[in-house]
Amino acid sequence: MSAVIAAMITAVVGVLGTLFAPVLTQRVAARQREEERAEADRLRRIEERRAAYTSMNRTSRQFSTLLKDALHRLRDGVYTDHERTALEEARLDYRDRYAEAQMIVPERILDAARAVNRVLAEADGAVKRLDRDRAHDAETPESVRRTLTTEGDRQLATMRQLMREDLGIHD
């Protein structure tokens, strides 16, 4: 009797194994596809963040450089419509990249970007006032350039370093 029971149990296990093998294989494959999708999504988010960081870094530095150039030209009395247009285009490009970054990057990076934005916006306002002969007391092209160079460059370096760390780049 025990040989018959053993044969029946073996037959039942064999049938169940045959029936459940495709289900088990399908579940394992589905889990593997989900893990691959999650990894692809993680890599896509990292790439989006890297692209946002690259754009923010490039446009903020370009805007800063053109502000410094405008201040030199204002000091020398040779600031023209060409420079005004280039500065305005850089400001608009910077503003767009800053707005895009706000949707992608972590808050600690946004805090650094806000500090950069504050310095650049103050310098931009000063350039416009100086250009229109409406400067605040003691506001000169040289004093604004000095602030932009010291404070702006420091904030830009801090922002860049935080971005690099967030991407896993350590010196």
Order of alpha helices (4+ residues) and beta strands (2+ residues): alpha-alpha-alpha-alpha-alpha
